Amino acid sequence: MLRIIDTRTGEAVVAAPVRRGPTRIEARVSGHGTGALRVLLVTDLLVRALELDSTPVRAVLTGEGDRAVLRAGAADLGIHPLEEGHEPGGWPAERQVLRVAAEGDAGADGVQVVVGDVLGEAPSDPTVLRLALLERPRTETVRLDAAVLSDAHDTLVRWRRAVAAWARQPSRPVPDEVRGRLRAAWEDDLDVPAVLRVLRSVADAGPELPDGARFETYAYADRLLGLELTRDIGAAP
């Protein structure tokens, strides 16, 4: 069950307080730069996490800015499309409203999910940008310097090659202990850096963990991460 820190109160709240009750997520952005895209990325992660738990979600876009440029950047980043959110109402029987925004741009009501700033030049590869943004807790500032982007690029290359190699082995289920660690991470205030640490530990595990289980673990986690980790399956080694 996903719990998220409400910035207004500092308390953890249940993102979907009623089992499979509808949740509305509002992304409020100003402009269309990398900071705005990070707000949409956090919204996308919330949607993915709730859908993994079979929770109905409606994600809407509010605020100001060049919508065409923003939506194009979001699509490149692998962010699911958002509805326009002009109307004040929600679904019938809507049980929760989460409002995602940059610090200082949040509204006055609903559960506030604040997203830190982004400094530096975005890379040409949007998936590298996505991973670089995911590596830091969402409330912290991300600095897109050469070292950060190089590390994100190298990690993606290494993981995609590994996943493609593991896919050639007999499939094995995600170990219950590993699945539990992944879910415990993302359900604890959407702690995506902790999810990435679990994946690193799976890659580094000994031969007692079959390669087929490593593959299924990465494919499962990528339903949240959206990093196209299975992209190179079938490619020439």
Backbone as CSV, one residue per row, in Angstrom:
resi,resn,N_x,N_y,N_z,CA_x,CA_y,CA_z,C_x,C_y,C_z
1,MET,0.846,-1.188,0.000,0.000,0.000,0.000,0.889,1.249,0.000
2,LEU,0.788,2.041,-1.054,1.639,3.212,-1.201,1.277,4.281,-0.181
3,ARG,2.295,4.728,0.558,2.144,5.862,1.471,3.059,6.984,0.994
4,ILE,2.565,8.192,1.034,3.299,9.342,0.529,3.305,10.439,1.593
5,ILE,4.420,11.152,1.719,4.523,12.232,2.698,3.794,13.462,2.175
6,ASP,2.828,13.950,2.942,2.150,15.201,2.623,3.040,16.346,3.101
7,THR,3.552,17.132,2.152,4.499,18.193,2.504,3.897,19.209,3.464
8,ARG,2.602,19.418,3.397,1.966,20.406,4.291,2.065,20.001,5.744
9,THR,1.916,18.706,6.018,1.844,18.235,7.395,3.070,17.452,7.833
10,GLY,3.847,16.956,6.877,4.968,16.096,7.204,4.562,14.684,7.582
11,GLU,3.286,14.372,7.427,2.772,13.049,7.789,2.609,12.175,6.555
12,ALA,2.797,10.873,6.744,2.565,9.918,5.667,1.070,9.636,5.550
13,VAL,0.558,9.668,4.322,-0.848,9.358,4.078,-0.920,8.244,3.037
14,VAL,-2.005,7.508,3.082,-2.220,6.434,2.117,-2.679,7.044,0.802
15,ALA,-1.990,6.709,-0.284,-2.319,7.293,-1.582,-3.690,6.852,-2.069
16,ALA,-4.087,5.654,-1.706,-5.418,5.152,-2.063,-6.057,4.617,-0.792
17,PRO,-6.720,5.477,0.003,-7.202,5.077,1.329,-8.269,4.002,1.310
18,VAL,-9.003,3.888,0.207,-9.985,2.817,0.053,-9.461,1.847,-0.991
19,ARG,-9.452,0.580,-0.668,-8.928,-0.429,-1.585,-9.552,-0.259,-2.962
20,ARG,-8.713,0.005,-3.939,-9.133,0.193,-5.327,-10.100,1.366,-5.501
21,GLY,-10.081,2.300,-4.539,-10.865,3.516,-4.694,-10.141,4.488,-5.601
22,PRO,-10.869,5.246,-6.420,-10.226,6.130,-7.399,-9.344,7.196,-6.735
23,THR,-8.195,7.440,-7.340,-7.272,8.474,-6.889,-7.016,9.433,-8.048
24,ARG,-7.053,10.723,-7.755,-6.766,11.759,-8.742,-5.388,12.350,-8.442
25,ILE,-4.551,12.460,-9.476,-3.229,13.058,-9.331,-3.170,14.278,-10.229
26,GLU,-2.908,15.434,-9.627,-2.816,16.686,-10.381,-1.356,17.133,-10.432
27,ALA,-0.832,17.273,-11.646,0.519,17.794,-11.842,0.408,19.274,-12.182
28,ARG,0.959,20.113,-11.328,0.920,21.561,-11.562,2.304,22.019,-12.003
29,VAL,2.381,22.606,-13.189,3.678,23.017,-13.718,3.636,24.476,-14.161
30,SER,4.801,25.099,-14.108,4.995,26.433,-14.668,6.146,26.324,-15.660
31,GLY,5.913,26.684,-16.900,6.949,26.568,-17.914,6.986,25.178,-18.517
32,HIS,8.082,24.893,-19.226,8.191,23.597,-19.898,9.620,23.061,-19.861
33,GLY,10.417,23.530,-18.911,11.805,23.091,-18.806,11.951,21.760,-18.087
34,THR,13.203,21.430,-17.758,13.483,20.135,-17.130,12.841,20.027,-15.757
35,GLY,12.729,21.139,-15.026,12.051,21.103,-13.736,10.596,20.727,-13.870
36,ALA,9.923,21.281,-14.890,8.529,20.923,-15.135,8.410,19.455,-15.522
37,LEU,9.347,18.972,-16.330,9.315,17.560,-16.715,9.520,16.644,-15.508
38,ARG,10.322,17.096,-14.540,10.508,16.277,-13.344,9.205,16.163,-12.552
39,VAL,8.423,17.232,-12.505,7.113,17.164,-11.853,6.240,16.124,-12.556
40,LEU,6.256,16.129,-13.884,5.460,15.144,-14.628,6.003,13.730,-14.435
41,LEU,7.325,13.606,-14.287,7.913,12.287,-14.060,7.459,11.714,-12.724
42,VAL,7.458,12.525,-11.672,6.982,12.049,-10.370,5.506,11.664,-10.463
43,THR,4.730,12.442,-11.192,3.328,12.089,-11.415,3.222,10.739,-12.104
44,ASP,4.041,10.523,-13.117,4.046,9.253,-13.849,4.382,8.084,-12.929
45,LEU,5.355,8.284,-12.040,5.725,7.222,-11.099,4.571,6.902,-10.144
46,LEU,3.880,7.932,-9.672,2.726,7.698,-8.808,1.649,6.899,-9.535
47,VAL,1.391,7.275,-10.787,0.396,6.547,-11.574,0.805,5.082,-11.720
48,ARG,2.055,4.850,-12.090,2.535,3.480,-12.289,2.456,2.669,-10.994
49,ALA,2.858,3.276,-9.866,2.830,2.555,-8.597,1.408,2.178,-8.207
50,LEU,0.468,3.094,-8.382,-0.925,2.808,-8.034,-1.526,1.770,-8.980
51,GLU,-1.197,1.865,-10.265,-1.739,0.885,-11.208,-1.175,-0.505,-10.954
52,LEU,0.056,-0.600,-10.468,0.605,-1.899,-10.093,-0.185,-2.524,-8.949
53,ASP,-0.900,-1.703,-8.205,-1.751,-2.182,-7.115,-3.224,-2.206,-7.523
54,SER,-3.478,-2.098,-8.846,-4.840,-2.148,-9.403,-5.731,-1.019,-8.909
55,THR,-5.132,0.151,-8.615,-5.899,1.317,-8.181,-6.276,2.162,-9.391
56,PRO,-7.558,2.502,-9.574,-7.936,3.412,-10.667,-7.342,4.796,-10.440
57,VAL,-6.717,5.344,-11.474,-6.033,6.628,-11.357,-6.459,7.541,-12.499
58,ARG,-6.671,8.800,-12.159,-6.877,9.838,-13.166,-5.794,10.879,-12.968
59,ALA,-4.941,11.076,-13.971,-3.842,12.026,-13.888,-4.139,13.216,-14.787
60,VAL,-4.063,14.422,-14.218,-4.400,15.628,-14.968,-3.278,16.648,-14.862
61,LEU,-3.219,17.512,-15.865,-2.192,18.537,-15.954,-2.811,19.897,-15.720
62,THR,-2.248,20.663,-14.776,-2.725,22.009,-14.493,-1.536,22.967,-14.504
63,GLY,-1.827,24.265,-14.415,-0.770,25.260,-14.388,-0.596,25.942,-15.727
64,GLU,0.520,26.641,-15.861,0.788,27.441,-17.055,1.989,26.879,-17.810
65,GLY,2.111,27.302,-19.057,3.269,26.891,-19.846,2.865,26.462,-21.238
66,ASP,3.854,26.278,-22.090,3.636,25.847,-23.467,3.294,24.362,-23.465
67,ARG,2.004,24.053,-23.609,1.557,22.672,-23.498,2.160,21.777,-24.583
68,ALA,2.280,22.274,-25.805,2.798,21.448,-26.883,4.244,21.029,-26.614
69,VAL,5.066,21.992,-26.198,6.460,21.677,-25.900,6.553,20.750,-24.693
70,LEU,5.768,21.025,-23.659,5.787,20.208,-22.450,5.359,18.772,-22.740
71,ARG,4.288,18.618,-23.491,3.798,17.271,-23.786,4.772,16.503,-24.682
72,ALA,5.424,17.189,-25.603,6.419,16.529,-26.443,7.597,16.037,-25.601
73,GLY,8.064,16.890,-24.691,9.147,16.485,-23.809,8.752,15.328,-22.908
74,ALA,7.510,15.356,-22.422,7.016,14.273,-21.564,6.947,12.960,-22.331
75,ALA,6.484,13.003,-23.571,6.404,11.790,-24.388,7.791,11.207,-24.627
76,ASP,8.771,12.070,-24.915,10.144,11.596,-25.104,10.675,10.927,-23.845
77,LEU,10.237,11.404,-22.696,10.718,10.888,-21.416,9.972,9.623,-20.976
78,GLY,9.024,9.174,-21.789,8.279,7.955,-21.454,7.186,8.173,-20.434
79,ILE,6.711,9.421,-20.317,5.657,9.751,-19.360,4.303,9.542,-20.021
80,HIS,3.421,8.844,-19.342,2.086,8.605,-19.886,1.326,9.923,-20.037
81,PRO,0.526,10.055,-21.082,-0.207,11.312,-21.306,-1.119,11.651,-20.132
82,LEU,-1.229,12.948,-19.853,-2.117,13.447,-18.804,-3.277,14.193,-19.441
83,GLU,-4.422,14.148,-18.780,-5.570,14.940,-19.212,-5.332,16.413,-18.864
84,GLU,-6.053,17.282,-19.541,-6.085,18.672,-19.107,-6.993,18.757,-17.887
85,GLY,-6.591,19.531,-16.886,-7.295,19.525,-15.600,-7.923,20.834,-15.232
86,HIS,-8.686,21.449,-16.145,-9.279,22.751,-15.837,-10.459,22.656,-14.873
87,GLU,-11.220,21.577,-14.971,-12.432,21.514,-14.160,-12.089,21.248,-12.703
88,PRO,-12.823,21.853,-11.742,-12.481,21.702,-10.332,-12.900,20.365,-9.756
89,GLY,-13.860,19.718,-10.343,-14.390,18.487,-9.769,-13.560,17.279,-10.113
90,GLY,-13.949,16.128,-9.588,-13.254,14.886,-9.862,-14.228,13.782,-10.190
91,TRP,-13.740,12.579,-10.121,-14.600,11.432,-10.334,-15.631,11.334,-9.231
92,PRO,-16.783,10.744,-9.510,-17.666,10.339,-8.421,-16.947,9.322,-7.535
93,ALA,-17.130,9.448,-6.262,-16.521,8.535,-5.281,-14.993,8.628,-5.256
94,GLU,-14.440,9.718,-5.755,-12.998,9.908,-5.708,-12.544,9.961,-4.248
95,ARG,-11.544,9.137,-3.906,-11.161,8.970,-2.507,-9.936,9.764,-2.091
96,GLN,-9.115,10.190,-3.053,-7.899,10.886,-2.698,-7.483,11.807,-3.835
97,VAL,-6.901,12.940,-3.496,-6.327,13.859,-4.473,-4.885,14.128,-4.070
98,LEU,-3.956,13.852,-4.973,-2.546,14.134,-4.767,-2.150,15.267,-5.705
99,ARG,-1.520,16.306,-5.181,-1.111,17.448,-5.998,0.410,17.498,-6.046
100,VAL,0.950,17.315,-7.242,2.392,17.245,-7.453,2.857,18.571,-8.050
101,ALA,3.866,19.193,-7.451,4.326,20.495,-7.933,5.744,20.755,-7.446
102,ALA,6.401,21.697,-8.112,7.707,22.158,-7.639,7.533,22.911,-6.324
103,GLU,8.598,22.990,-5.553,8.540,23.714,-4.287,8.158,25.178,-4.536
104,GLY,7.193,25.665,-3.760,6.713,27.016,-3.930,5.606,27.164,-4.944
105,ASP,5.242,26.059,-5.612,4.209,26.129,-6.635,3.009,25.260,-6.279
106,ALA,2.979,24.736,-5.057,1.907,23.834,-4.653,0.638,24.615,-4.340
107,GLY,-0.496,23.932,-4.412,-1.771,24.550,-4.092,-2.026,24.563,-2.597
108,ALA,-3.262,24.897,-2.239,-3.590,25.064,-0.828,-4.284,23.854,-0.218
109,ASP,-4.748,22.938,-1.062,-5.486,21.802,-0.515,-5.001,20.513,-1.162
110,GLY,-5.547,19.397,-0.656,-5.109,18.096,-1.148,-3.768,17.706,-0.545
111,VAL,-3.361,16.477,-0.789,-2.055,16.003,-0.341,-0.990,16.597,-1.257
112,GLN,-0.039,17.314,-0.672,0.980,18.017,-1.451,2.225,17.138,-1.602
113,VAL,2.639,16.924,-2.847,3.831,16.139,-3.157,4.812,17.081,-3.851
114,VAL,5.829,17.527,-3.116,6.755,18.541,-3.624,7.935,17.876,-4.326
115,VAL,8.347,18.495,-5.434,9.433,17.973,-6.262,10.559,18.998,-6.309
116,GLY,11.793,18.536,-6.121,12.943,19.422,-6.121,13.304,19.950,-7.500
117,ASP,14.212,20.901,-7.523,14.620,21.579,-8.746,15.599,20.718,-9.545
118,VAL,15.817,21.114,-10.799,16.801,20.467,-11.666,17.733,21.551,-12.199
119,LEU,19.035,21.335,-12.039,20.032,22.281,-12.520,20.891,21.601,-13.579
120,GLY,21.298,22.359,-14.578,22.180,21.814,-15.603,21.451,21.535,-16.897
121,GLU,22.219,21.137,-17.888,21.719,20.904,-19.238,21.237,19.470,-19.381
122,ALA,20.033,19.295,-19.928,19.498,17.956,-20.143,20.247,17.264,-21.287
123,PRO,20.482,15.948,-21.196,21.167,15.231,-22.280,20.235,15.004,-23.465
124,SER,20.810,14.599,-24.589,20.006,14.337,-25.776,19.204,13.048,-25.653
125,ASP,19.688,12.098,-24.845,18.990,10.815,-24.658,17.999,10.961,-23.503
126,PRO,16.688,10.924,-23.783,15.713,11.143,-22.711,15.711,10.044,-21.653
127,THR,16.090,8.823,-22.005,16.110,7.763,-20.998,17.260,7.958,-20.026
128,VAL,18.367,8.490,-20.507,19.468,8.856,-19.603,19.000,9.933,-18.632
129,LEU,18.262,10.919,-19.146,17.710,11.951,-18.270,16.761,11.335,-17.251
130,ARG,15.911,10.428,-17.692,14.950,9.807,-16.771,15.679,9.110,-15.624
131,LEU,16.705,8.318,-15.948,17.434,7.625,-14.890,18.165,8.608,-13.990
132,ALA,18.774,9.642,-14.562,19.468,10.633,-13.733,18.517,11.285,-12.744
133,LEU,17.290,11.546,-13.162,16.301,12.141,-12.260,15.825,11.140,-11.211
134,LEU,15.740,9.863,-11.593,15.269,8.843,-10.652,16.298,8.522,-9.568
135,GLU,17.563,8.803,-9.834,18.618,8.426,-8.886,18.560,9.231,-7.588
136,ARG,17.950,10.400,-7.599,17.902,11.254,-6.418,16.508,11.237,-5.800
137,PRO,16.396,11.327,-4.468,15.069,11.480,-3.850,14.337,12.664,-4.464
138,ARG,13.039,12.531,-4.634,12.289,13.514,-5.433,12.298,14.920,-4.840
139,THR,12.542,15.051,-3.546,12.532,16.385,-2.941,13.880,17.091,-3.068
140,GLU,14.911,16.376,-3.475,16.249,16.954,-3.551,16.500,17.566,-4.930
141,THR,17.370,18.559,-4.968,17.789,19.140,-6.242,18.663,18.148,-7.000
142,VAL,18.421,18.024,-8.305,19.258,17.193,-9.172,20.171,18.108,-9.979
143,ARG,21.465,17.794,-9.968,22.438,18.540,-10.769,22.897,17.654,-11.919
144,LEU,22.562,18.060,-13.118,22.866,17.264,-14.306,24.261,17.615,-14.816
145,ASP,25.275,17.218,-14.055,26.643,17.469,-14.502,27.145,16.280,-15.317
146,ALA,28.359,16.400,-15.832,28.895,15.370,-16.721,29.006,14.015,-16.027
147,ALA,29.411,14.021,-14.763,29.583,12.758,-14.043,28.247,12.049,-13.840
148,VAL,27.216,12.806,-13.471,25.893,12.224,-13.247,25.351,11.631,-14.535
149,LEU,25.468,12.344,-15.629,24.919,11.866,-16.896,25.724,10.686,-17.446
150,SER,27.031,10.714,-17.264,27.851,9.596,-17.709,27.521,8.330,-16.926
151,ASP,27.326,8.475,-15.625,26.976,7.317,-14.804,25.614,6.756,-15.206
152,ALA,24.643,7.632,-15.469,23.319,7.167,-15.893,23.404,6.440,-17.228
153,HIS,24.166,6.990,-18.171,24.339,6.348,-19.481,24.975,4.968,-19.335
154,ASP,26.060,4.891,-18.572,26.767,3.620,-18.412,25.903,2.581,-17.707
155,THR,25.112,3.018,-16.725,24.225,2.088,-16.023,23.175,1.522,-16.967
156,LEU,22.579,2.364,-17.790,21.577,1.889,-18.744,22.178,0.878,-19.711
157,VAL,23.340,1.183,-20.262,23.989,0.261,-21.198,24.260,-1.070,-20.519
158,ARG,24.807,-1.035,-19.319,25.159,-2.259,-18.595,23.912,-3.073,-18.265
159,TRP,22.868,-2.427,-17.766,21.662,-3.154,-17.388,20.952,-3.730,-18.602
160,ARG,20.870,-2.992,-19.689,20.192,-3.512,-20.879,20.924,-4.705,-21.454
161,ARG,22.248,-4.656,-21.468,23.017,-5.809,-21.939,22.799,-7.011,-21.035
162,ALA,22.818,-6.767,-19.730,22.611,-7.864,-18.783,21.216,-8.473,-18.946
163,VAL,20.201,-7.631,-19.054,18.831,-8.130,-19.209,18.701,-8.943,-20.491
164,ALA,19.307,-8.479,-21.575,19.251,-9.224,-22.831,19.921,-10.585,-22.698
165,ALA,21.034,-10.649,-21.953,21.715,-11.926,-21.736,20.892,-12.837,-20.834
166,TRP,20.329,-12.282,-19.755,19.521,-13.098,-18.840,18.271,-13.643,-19.533
167,ALA,17.758,-12.918,-20.512,16.544,-13.348,-21.201,16.759,-14.620,-22.012
168,ARG,18.016,-14.962,-22.290,18.299,-16.183,-23.051,18.299,-17.423,-22.167
169,GLN,18.157,-17.231,-20.856,18.125,-18.344,-19.913,16.678,-18.693,-19.553
170,PRO,16.445,-19.916,-19.034,15.069,-20.288,-18.643,14.497,-19.306,-17.629
171,SER,13.255,-18.927,-17.829,12.616,-17.966,-16.928,12.415,-18.567,-15.543
172,ARG,12.564,-17.733,-14.543,12.305,-18.103,-13.154,11.530,-16.953,-12.514
173,PRO,10.658,-17.234,-11.554,9.876,-16.155,-10.946,10.741,-15.202,-10.128
174,VAL,10.221,-13.988,-9.965,10.881,-13.038,-9.071,10.857,-13.629,-7.660
175,PRO,11.990,-13.759,-6.990,11.966,-14.296,-5.621,11.073,-13.444,-4.722
176,ASP,10.321,-14.100,-3.857,9.400,-13.372,-2.972,10.120,-12.318,-2.156
177,GLU,11.314,-12.635,-1.678,12.060,-11.681,-0.853,12.437,-10.438,-1.660
178,VAL,12.824,-10.632,-2.918,13.204,-9.504,-3.773,11.980,-8.673,-4.128
179,ARG,10.890,-9.353,-4.480,9.654,-8.629,-4.785,9.217,-7.798,-3.574
180,GLY,9.338,-8.369,-2.388,8.961,-7.647,-1.176,9.822,-6.413,-0.954
181,ARG,11.120,-6.523,-1.223,12.012,-5.367,-1.060,11.687,-4.280,-2.069
182,LEU,11.372,-4.654,-3.298,11.011,-3.657,-4.309,9.748,-2.909,-3.904
183,ARG,8.729,-3.659,-3.526,7.465,-3.020,-3.175,7.603,-2.193,-1.901
184,ALA,8.360,-2.685,-0.930,8.564,-1.920,0.303,9.236,-0.590,-0.008
185,ALA,10.132,-0.577,-0.992,10.821,0.662,-1.361,9.869,1.653,-1.994
186,TRP,9.156,1.247,-3.040,8.329,2.245,-3.724,7.072,2.589,-2.955
187,GLU,6.637,1.708,-2.054,5.466,2.036,-1.244,5.821,2.936,-0.060
188,ASP,7.106,3.127,0.224,7.564,3.998,1.302,7.902,5.364,0.712
189,ASP,6.882,6.184,0.509,7.056,7.540,0.002,7.709,7.557,-1.369
190,LEU,7.410,6.553,-2.185,7.904,6.462,-3.556,9.426,6.577,-3.592
191,ASP,10.085,5.711,-2.822,11.543,5.754,-2.689,12.185,5.029,-3.873
192,VAL,12.261,5.701,-5.006,12.797,5.089,-6.219,14.302,4.825,-6.112
193,PRO,15.105,5.709,-5.489,16.520,5.350,-5.320,16.708,4.009,-4.606
194,ALA,15.828,3.684,-3.658,15.916,2.387,-2.988,15.573,1.251,-3.947
195,VAL,14.626,1.477,-4.859,14.319,0.472,-5.883,15.559,0.205,-6.733
196,LEU,16.255,1.257,-7.127,17.465,1.096,-7.934,18.546,0.345,-7.157
197,ARG,18.627,0.563,-5.858,19.607,-0.173,-5.052,19.275,-1.662,-5.018
198,VAL,17.992,-2.002,-4.968,17.605,-3.415,-5.014,18.055,-4.031,-6.336
199,LEU,17.854,-3.323,-7.440,18.271,-3.860,-8.742,19.786,-4.077,-8.783
200,ARG,20.533,-3.157,-8.215,21.992,-3.333,-8.196,22.378,-4.564,-7.374
201,SER,21.680,-4.790,-6.268,21.993,-5.954,-5.443,21.639,-7.250,-6.169
202,VAL,20.583,-7.226,-6.976,20.204,-8.408,-7.758,21.260,-8.692,-8.822
203,ALA,21.748,-7.661,-9.479,22.783,-7.855,-10.497,24.060,-8.421,-9.877
204,ASP,24.363,-8.018,-8.644,25.607,-8.433,-7.992,25.469,-9.722,-7.194
205,ALA,24.252,-10.285,-7.125,24.038,-11.498,-6.328,24.826,-12.671,-6.918
206,GLY,25.075,-13.648,-6.090,25.850,-14.809,-6.509,25.066,-15.768,-7.387
207,PRO,25.690,-16.897,-7.747,25.069,-17.863,-8.665,23.831,-18.550,-8.091
208,GLU,23.580,-18.386,-6.790,22.366,-18.976,-6.218,21.106,-18.314,-6.761
209,LEU,21.218,-17.130,-7.354,20.074,-16.457,-7.974,20.132,-16.721,-9.477
210,PRO,19.195,-17.509,-10.013,19.244,-17.836,-11.442,19.096,-16.596,-12.316
211,ASP,19.735,-16.626,-13.474,19.663,-15.486,-14.385,18.221,-15.232,-14.837
212,GLY,17.435,-16.303,-14.962,16.034,-16.108,-15.345,15.258,-15.311,-14.312
213,ALA,15.615,-15.460,-13.031,14.975,-14.675,-11.970,15.462,-13.231,-12.002
214,ARG,16.730,-13.037,-12.333,17.226,-11.663,-12.479,16.464,-10.941,-13.590
215,PHE,16.273,-11.644,-14.716,15.537,-11.032,-15.827,14.135,-10.625,-15.399
216,GLU,13.402,-11.532,-14.772,12.024,-11.225,-14.384,11.981,-10.101,-13.350
217,THR,12.987,-10.026,-12.486,13.043,-8.949,-11.500,13.185,-7.596,-12.177
218,TYR,14.097,-7.512,-13.132,14.305,-6.238,-13.836,13.083,-5.865,-14.669
219,ALA,12.469,-6.845,-15.315,11.274,-6.557,-16.113,10.127,-6.082,-15.219
220,TYR,10.003,-6.689,-14.047,8.947,-6.287,-13.111,9.188,-4.868,-12.601
221,ALA,10.409,-4.577,-12.163,10.712,-3.240,-11.637,10.559,-2.177,-12.717
222,ASP,10.804,-2.549,-13.962,10.725,-1.552,-15.027,9.292,-1.131,-15.332
223,ARG,8.321,-1.883,-14.844,6.928,-1.424,-14.962,6.733,-0.135,-14.162
224,LEU,7.519,0.058,-13.134,7.514,1.321,-12.384,8.500,2.323,-12.977
225,LEU,9.711,1.871,-13.273,10.791,2.780,-13.634,10.648,3.349,-15.042
226,GLY,10.152,2.553,-15.983,9.988,3.031,-17.357,11.296,3.341,-18.053
227,LEU,12.320,2.501,-17.857,13.644,2.737,-18.423,13.938,1.888,-19.661
228,GLU,12.960,1.170,-20.152,13.130,0.331,-21.342,14.281,-0.657,-21.152
229,LEU,14.312,-1.307,-19.992,15.419,-2.200,-19.679,15.411,-3.468,-20.524
230,THR,14.291,-3.821,-21.129,14.213,-5.011,-21.983,14.406,-4.672,-23.454
231,ARG,14.798,-3.457,-23.762,14.844,-2.979,-25.143,15.773,-3.787,-26.035
232,ASP,16.884,-4.274,-25.501,17.910,-4.916,-26.314,17.732,-6.426,-26.423
233,ILE,16.627,-6.971,-25.922,16.394,-8.405,-26.050,16.312,-8.776,-27.531
234,GLY,17.054,-9.802,-27.909,17.042,-10.230,-29.309,18.082,-9.552,-30.175
235,ALA,18.713,-8.499,-29.646,19.749,-7.835,-30.426,21.013,-8.693,-30.462
236,ALA,21.826,-8.471,-31.460,23.062,-9.243,-31.571,23.966,-8.948,-30.382
237,PRO,24.568,-9.964,-29.767,25.428,-9.732,-28.612,26.690,-8.963,-28.992
